[in-house]
Amino acid sequence: MSDYSEESLRTKLGLTDEMSTYFLRAPSEYWKELGKKPQPYDDNIGEYEFIHAFFTDKEEMSNFADILESKLAVGGMLWISWRKVSALSDNQSYIDGQDIRDVFLPLGLVDAGECSVTEEWSGLKLTHSNS
């Protein structure tokens, strides 16, 4: 595990083995930190208790927002991650926590916390407002 945090990534994210999960565009360092192998997408569940999506572009994130919100189970959590400024190259676009709030809060989700996911990615936790 990286030196930047004593707490495991699973603990920070609230992820348990029992949860139905969906991961979108998770980078290799994320899987390494989780201690899991990349999981293929399987939409047989319909709704998920834990969703984690990674974005570098606000427009692309906006295009996925309705789908991600509709796949989030009541009582579940949606993590949206963006690259830290220190991890960006000169030609990469930048999004931040406020961009995520601007896209997802109008869908009825609420901001439930923020954390460092890996050395290169930050994350914002969202839940349904009635959760």
RAZIKA-V306254 format. One line per field, one symbol per residue. ss: DSSP state (H for helix, E for strand, L for the rest). phi: phi as a letter, one per 20 degrees, with the letter a starting at -180 (. if undefined). A space follows every 10 residues. Layout:
ss=???
phi=???
//
This chain:
ss=LLLLLLLLHH HHHLLLLLLL EEEELLLHHH HHHHLLLLLL LLLLLLLEEE EEEEELLHHH HHHHHHHHHH HEEEEEEEEE EEELHHHLLL LLLLLLHHHH HHHHHHHLEE EEEEEELLLL EEEEEEEELL L
phi=.fffbeeffg fgemecffff cbcdlffgff ffffmcegdf fceffnccec cccdcccfff gffegfffff eefgnecddd dcffgfeeeg eefccbgfff fgeeffenec fcqbbeecfd cdbdeccffe e
//
